[in-house]
Amino acid sequence: MVVNRAFSPAPRRAALPLLTVLLALSAGVSGLAQANPNAGMSSAANPFYGSVTLHPATDEVVKLSLDDAVTRGLENNLGLKNAEASQKTLRGQELQALQLFMPTITVSGGPSVHEYNLAAFGFGPGFVKKLSGLFPGGFPSNLSFITKADVTVGQINYEQSLFSGPTIDGYKAVRAAEKVAYFDMKSGRGEVVQQVATAYLAAIAAQSEVDNAKALLDADRVLLDQAHDKHEAGVVANLDELRARVQFQQQQQTVVAAENRHEKAEILLKREIGLAPGQKIALTDPAPYSELATRSAEELRAQAYENRQDYQKYQAQVRETRMVVGARKAERLPSLSFRGNYAVTGVTGSVYHGTLAAMGTLRVPIFQEASLRGDADVARAQLAGANLQLSEIRTRIDVQVRSAMMDVEAAQKLVDVARSNVDLAGAALSDETDRFNAGLDDTLPLVRAQASLAGAQTNLVESLYQYNLAKLQLARTTGVLEQQYKVYLGR
């Protein structure tokens, strides 16, 4: 048997719980993405720093391009899954609010057993005795005052809210809240793309450090062999061979440390994209480098206002709180609803009769002044706060765009200087190698030249990494990271 909800008072019942839900949502659902940049590097504190690992490690080597890594990150990121679930929850709330405008139709029916005590209705023995004189022969002596009836009922119930101001504005507010959750989810996607790309670039930089360290180790091995041969031939002193051996062993330590950093960087990348920590991977993209086309701060700021999901989220929050204010004001308006039913009722197995009920209800609030004013003041305060946040984020976007532009320009200059330093250090090492082979210098200038080249190469790798991070941050600041990260990185 279906539970009949047709006779509960609809308009006021629908409006107040809906507005309570909206106020809770406007206070809590919108804080997800904006908190991400300040959270710690832990999925416990911030779910965007974790991912869902669906498969154990295998012996297969997984080849990963930057696009592959970003795709896996978007599919498996824990925080993004939470944001998507939050959006679905708000979508469900929107459908629930929509139901308040639609008719509610239920069907109920079934048999029932009724037992009546006539004495409880005033038809006791004393009353019957008074009436017995009106009937020839009197009432039967075996008259029972307890009677039973088997009744079967089939009923269709209809209920609809014809007009309710709080319900209308409340539905609009729920739709705006669903938009807030949508922009939170889109902002979360940008967060994931930035983190995955950063982890991928860090792993590439770590691999470049390993390659450079191994190349210098090979050069140091050649130097050590040459110094040993010359010492054996009596051309150079034992000190030269000792210097070459110390340099070789120090470079061995550098290789070990670089390989350790590379393995850790790959583990962090696998955490971001949902691969098991023990899974073997091979990065297929080299370190990207390309210069960005020059654009003015005004152009980038306009692009940010158009595409930044957090800015759009705050605009949706303003619309949401504006609808809540309207709903609070509409609580003073009358509400109109209709409910009715058609039923077939009768004694089981006998004649059935149709019954019809129809009733319209006009509900007018007469005196709820303290409650209505309090609700309205709270809603207006929330609207004022949302407007202030929207104004503040416009200024924040301007600051972030200009700061990101300066970071990109400075990082590009550092890359240019680092490239020049590598070229100069390489030329100096080549000259010192020629002088050593010619017997004009001992190993000390050559060791220093190698150390200078190693430092210049490390500086170049770091400069390229920071330059790419600055470009990613600029793309994130203008709100186009997910769509244009390959353009900004020069892929």
Rosetta blueprint (number, residue, H / E / L):
1 M L
2 V L
3 V L
4 N L
5 R L
6 A L
7 F L
8 S L
9 P L
10 A H
11 P H
12 R H
13 R H
14 A H
15 A H
16 L H
17 P H
18 L H
19 L H
20 T H
21 V H
22 L H
23 L H
24 A H
25 L H
26 S H
27 A H
28 G H
29 V H
30 S H
31 G H
32 L L
33 A H
34 Q H
35 A H
36 N H
37 P H
38 N H
39 A L
40 G L
41 M L
42 S L
43 S L
44 A L
45 A L
46 N L
47 P H
48 F H
49 Y H
50 G L
51 S E
52 V L
53 T L
54 L L
55 H L
56 P L
57 A L
58 T L
59 D L
60 E L
61 V L
62 V E
63 K E
64 L E
65 S L
66 L H
67 D H
68 D H
69 A H
70 V H
71 T H
72 R H
73 G H
74 L H
75 E H
76 N H
77 N E
78 L H
79 G H
80 L H
81 K H
82 N H
83 A H
84 E H
85 A H
86 S H
87 Q H
88 K H
89 T H
90 L H
91 R H
92 G H
93 Q H
94 E H
95 L H
96 Q H
97 A H
98 L H
99 Q H
100 L L
101 F L
102 M L
103 P L
104 T E
105 I E
106 T E
107 V E
108 S E
109 G E
110 G E
111 P E
112 S E
113 V E
114 H E
115 E E
116 Y E
117 N E
118 L H
119 A H
120 A H
121 F H
122 G L
123 F L
124 G L
125 P H
126 G H
127 F H
128 V H
129 K H
130 K H
131 L H
132 S H
133 G H
134 L H
135 F L
136 P L
137 G L
138 G L
139 F L
140 P L
141 S L
142 N L
143 L L
144 S L
145 F L
146 I E
147 T E
148 K E
149 A E
150 D E
151 V E
152 T E
153 V E
154 G E
155 Q E
156 I E
157 N E
158 Y E
159 E E
160 Q E
161 S E
162 L E
163 F E
164 S L
165 G H
166 P H
167 T H
168 I H
169 D H
170 G H
171 Y H
172 K H
173 A H
174 V H
175 R H
176 A H
177 A H
178 E H
179 K H
180 V H
181 A H
182 Y H
183 F H
184 D H
185 M H
186 K H
187 S H
188 G H
189 R H
190 G H
191 E H
192 V H
193 V H
194 Q H
195 Q H
196 V H
197 A H
198 T H
199 A H
200 Y H
201 L H
202 A H
203 A H
204 I H
205 A H
206 A H
207 Q H
208 S H
209 E H
210 V H
211 D H
212 N H
213 A H
214 K H
215 A H
216 L H
217 L H
218 D H
219 A H
220 D H
221 R H
222 V H
223 L H
224 L H
225 D H
226 Q H
227 A H
228 H H
229 D H
230 K H
231 H H
232 E H
233 A H
234 G L
235 V L
236 V L
237 A L
238 N H
239 L H
240 D H
241 E H
242 L H
243 R H
244 A H
245 R H
246 V H
247 Q H
248 F H
249 Q H
250 Q H
251 Q H
252 Q H
253 Q H
254 T H
255 V H
256 V H
257 A H
258 A H
259 E H
260 N H
261 R H
262 H H
263 E H
264 K H
265 A H
266 E H
267 I H
268 L H
269 L H
270 K H
271 R H
272 E H
273 I H
274 G L
275 L L
276 A L
277 P L
278 G L
279 Q L
280 K L
281 I E
282 A E
283 L E
284 T L
285 D L
286 P L
287 A L
288 P L
289 Y L
290 S L
291 E L
292 L L
293 A L
294 T L
295 R L
296 S L
297 A H
298 E H
299 E H
300 L H
301 R H
302 A H
303 Q H
304 A H
305 Y H
306 E H
307 N H
308 R L
309 Q H
310 D H
311 Y H
312 Q H
313 K H
314 Y H
315 Q H
316 A H
317 Q H
318 V H
319 R H
320 E H
321 T H
322 R H
323 M H
324 V H
325 V H
326 G H
327 A H
328 R H
329 K H
330 A H
331 E L
332 R L
333 L L
334 P L
335 S E
336 L E
337 S E
338 F E
339 R E
340 G E
341 N E
342 Y E
343 A E
344 V E
345 T E
346 G E
347 V E
348 T L
349 G L
350 S L
351 V L
352 Y E
353 H E
354 G E
355 T E
356 L E
357 A E
358 A E
359 M E
360 G E
361 T E
362 L E
363 R E
364 V L
365 P L
366 I L
367 F L
368 Q L
369 E H
370 A H
371 S H
372 L H
373 R H
374 G H
375 D H
376 A H
377 D H
378 V H
379 A H
380 R H
381 A H
382 Q H
383 L H
384 A H
385 G H
386 A H
387 N H
388 L H
389 Q H
390 L H
391 S H
392 E H
393 I H
394 R H
395 T H
396 R H
397 I H
398 D H
399 V H
400 Q H
401 V H
402 R H
403 S H
404 A H
405 M H
406 M H
407 D H
408 V H
409 E H
410 A H
411 A H
412 Q H
413 K H
414 L H
415 V H
416 D H
417 V H
418 A H
419 R H
420 S H
421 N H
422 V H
423 D H
424 L H
425 A H
426 G H
427 A H
428 A H
429 L H
430 S H
431 D H
432 E H
433 T H
434 D H
435 R H
436 F H
437 N H
438 A L
439 G L
440 L L
441 D L
442 D L
443 T H
444 L H
445 P H
446 L H
447 V H
448 R H
449 A H
450 Q H
451 A H
452 S H
453 L H
454 A H
455 G H
456 A H
457 Q H
458 T H
459 N H
460 L H
461 V H
462 E H
463 S H
464 L H
465 Y H
466 Q H
467 Y H
468 N H
469 L H
470 A H
471 K H
472 L H
473 Q H
474 L H
475 A H
476 R H
477 T H
478 T L
479 G L
480 V L
481 L H
482 E H
483 Q H
484 Q H
485 Y H
486 K H
487 V H
488 Y H
489 L H
490 G L
491 R L
